[in-house]
Amino acid sequence: MSKDFQIKRSAIHGKGLFATRSFVPGELIGVYEGEVTSVNGRYVLWVAQEDGTELGIKGRNALRFVNHSTTPNCAFNCEELSAIAPIQPGQELTCHYGEEWA
């Protein structure tokens, strides 16, 4: 696991991912890694492909613990998670899961 974040209990839901250092907007936090799947489920990240289809990735690394927020501090662009707001050490990493989660 990266030294840039750690998994801890989250006030949002279950476990969360927390920064151990500062991140600036636009900075790459990490890459979502796991097995390709066509079945939705826990820890599956759906990534839009150039042909309009979606590829499911069943998360196996720490990024699977990024929780949802309507005021996120990071976002996925395909499999890459980047900061979209300043993030301080100890702050939970959050992203917006999509409109159905609003």
SULQUI-V536974 format. One record per pair of residues at least 24 apart in sequence whose C-alpha atoms are under 10 Angstrom apart, sorted by the first residue. I is the first residue (numbers start at 1). GAP is how many residues later the second one is. Records with the same first field share a line. If there is no record, write none. Layout:
# SULQUI-V536974
I->GAP / GAP
This chain:
# SULQUI-V536974
1->60 / 61 / 62
2->27 / 28 / 59 / 60
4->25 / 26 / 85
5->24 / 25 / 57 / 58 / 84 / 85 / 86 / 87 / 88
6->56 / 57 / 59 / 84 / 86
7->55 / 56 / 58 / 59 / 85
8->57 / 84
10->55 / 56 / 57 / 82
11->81
12->55 / 56 / 57 / 80 / 82
13->52 / 53 / 54 / 55
14->51 / 53
15->49 / 50 / 51 / 52
16->46 / 47 / 48 / 49 / 50 / 51 / 52 / 76 / 77 / 78
17->45 / 46 / 47 / 48 / 49 / 50 / 73 / 74 / 75 / 76 / 77
18->47 / 48 / 69 / 70 / 71 / 72 / 73 / 74 / 75 / 76
19->68 / 69 / 70 / 71 / 72 / 73 / 74
20->67 / 68 / 69 / 70 / 71 / 72
21->66 / 67 / 68 / 69 / 70
22->61 / 64 / 65 / 66 / 67 / 68 / 69
23->50 / 51 / 59 / 60 / 61 / 62 / 63 / 64 / 65 / 66
24->49 / 58 / 59 / 60 / 61 / 62 / 63 / 64
25->48 / 49 / 57 / 58 / 59 / 60 / 61 / 62
26->48 / 49 / 55 / 56 / 57 / 58 / 59 / 60
27->47 / 54 / 55 / 56 / 57 / 58 / 59
28->46 / 47 / 48 / 52 / 53 / 54 / 55 / 56
29->34 / 45 / 46 / 47 / 51 / 52 / 53 / 54 / 64
30->31 / 32 / 33 / 46 / 49 / 50 / 51 / 52 / 53
31->30 / 31 / 32 / 45 / 46 / 47 / 48 / 49 / 50 / 51
32->25 / 26 / 27 / 28 / 29 / 30 / 31 / 32 / 44 / 46 / 47 / 48 / 49
33->24 / 25 / 26 / 27 / 28 / 29 / 30 / 31 / 46 / 47
34->24 / 25 / 26 / 27 / 30
35->24 / 25
45->31 / 33 / 34 / 52
46->32 / 33
47->29 / 30 / 31 / 32
48->29 / 30 / 31
49->29
63->30
65->27 / 28 / 29
66->26 / 27 / 28 / 29 / 30 / 31
67->25 / 26 / 27 / 28 / 29 / 30
68->25 / 26 / 27 / 28 / 29 / 30 / 33 / 34
69->24 / 25 / 26 / 27 / 28 / 29 / 32 / 33
70->24 / 25 / 26 / 27 / 28 / 29 / 31 / 32
71->24 / 25
72->24 / 25
